[in-house]
Amino acid sequence: MTTKRTYYRETTPQQRKLLFETWEATGSVTTACRKAHVGRGTFYYWKPRFDERGYAGLEAFASRAPKEPSRTAAEIEEKVITARRAHPEWGKQRIANELAKGNNWVPLVSANTVRRILEDAGLWKAVETEVGKKGG
């Protein structure tokens, strides 16, 4: 049996404000968390920001999204494109394997990264499937 994790959405600025207003009024973390519908961990996560900047510190927070998502190096992208042009019959896995072979069997890119690079370069066409179609 696999365990299923519960998803908790991020708190809103209104929730955080209610959390700390209730905490200041009652002095009880439990009551404040219950009223704002958040866990105690959320209270202690935001408390240092509240102590430092007050209610203004509860408004904004740093996004979890990477600021600069990692991209494949231009040299590797060029190798992928060159391999595809030299061998148009090779698929994404073959290209990834050939690049790894040339790099002492240390993978440079995954097969799906090869596909993305080729799609961006206009060298990859999606295969149309015949699922659900009946010939006649």
C-alpha positions in Angstrom: 0.0 0.0 0.0 1.4 3.4 -1.0 1.0 6.3 1.3 -0.8 9.3 -0.1 0.4 12.8 0.9 -2.1 15.5 1.7 -1.7 18.7 -0.3 -1.8 21.9 1.7 -2.1 25.0 -0.4 0.0 28.0 0.5 -1.5 30.4 3.0 -2.9 33.7 1.9 -1.9 37.1 3.3 -5.4 37.4 4.9 -4.9 34.0 6.7 -1.5 35.1 8.0 -2.8 38.4 9.2 -5.7 36.7 10.9 -3.3 34.2 12.4 -1.1 36.9 14.1 -4.0 39.2 15.0 -5.7 36.3 16.9 -2.4 35.3 18.5 -1.8 38.8 19.7 -5.3 39.0 21.1 -5.4 35.7 22.8 -1.8 34.8 23.4 -2.6 31.2 22.3 -0.8 29.7 19.3 -3.3 26.8 19.2 -6.4 29.1 19.1 -4.8 31.3 16.4 -3.9 28.4 14.2 -7.4 26.9 14.6 -9.1 30.2 13.7 -6.8 30.8 10.7 -7.0 27.1 9.6 -3.3 26.6 9.5 -0.9 24.3 11.3 1.5 25.2 14.1 4.4 24.8 11.7 3.0 27.7 9.6 2.8 29.9 12.6 6.5 29.3 13.5 7.5 29.6 9.9 6.0 33.1 9.6 6.8 34.3 13.2 10.4 35.5 12.5 9.2 37.6 9.6 6.4 39.0 11.8 8.8 39.8 14.6 11.2 41.5 12.1 8.7 43.4 9.9 5.3 43.2 11.5 2.2 42.8 9.4 4.0 44.1 6.3 6.3 41.1 6.5 3.3 38.8 6.1 2.3 40.1 2.8 5.0 38.9 0.4 7.2 35.9 0.4 9.8 34.4 -1.9 8.5 32.2 -4.6 9.5 28.5 -4.6 9.9 28.6 -8.3 13.5 28.7 -9.5 14.6 32.1 -10.6 16.7 30.8 -13.5 15.7 27.3 -14.4 18.7 25.3 -15.5 19.1 24.9 -19.2 21.3 22.6 -21.2 24.6 24.1 -22.2 24.7 25.5 -25.7 27.6 23.2 -26.7 25.5 20.1 -25.7 22.5 21.5 -27.6 24.7 21.9 -30.7 26.0 18.3 -30.4 22.4 17.1 -30.2 21.4 19.1 -33.3 24.6 18.0 -35.2 23.9 14.3 -34.4 20.3 14.6 -35.6 21.3 16.3 -38.9 24.1 13.7 -39.5 21.8 10.8 -38.6 18.1 11.7 -39.1 17.0 8.1 -38.5 18.3 8.2 -34.9 15.7 8.7 -32.2 16.0 10.6 -29.0 17.4 7.7 -26.9 20.0 6.8 -29.6 21.3 10.4 -29.7 21.4 10.5 -25.9 23.3 7.2 -25.8 25.8 8.3 -28.5 26.6 11.5 -26.7 27.1 9.5 -23.5 29.3 7.0 -25.3 31.5 9.9 -26.6 31.7 11.2 -23.0 33.1 8.0 -21.4 29.5 6.7 -20.9 28.7 9.6 -18.6 25.2 10.9 -19.7 25.2 14.4 -20.9 21.4 14.7 -21.5 18.4 12.6 -21.1 16.3 11.3 -24.0 13.5 13.7 -23.2 16.0 16.6 -23.1 17.2 15.6 -26.6 13.5 15.6 -27.8 13.0 19.1 -26.3 16.2 20.4 -27.9 15.1 19.0 -31.3 11.6 20.4 -30.9 13.0 23.8 -30.2 15.2 23.5 -33.3 12.3 22.3 -35.4 14.0 19.0 -36.0 11.5 16.8 -34.2 8.0 16.0 -35.4 5.5 14.4 -33.1 4.4 11.0 -34.3 0.6 10.9 -35.0 -1.0 7.8 -33.5 -3.8 5.9 -35.0 -5.5 5.2 -31.6 -9.2 4.9 -31.8 -9.3 5.1 -35.6 -10.6 2.2 -37.6 -9.5 1.6 -41.2 -12.1 1.0 -43.9 
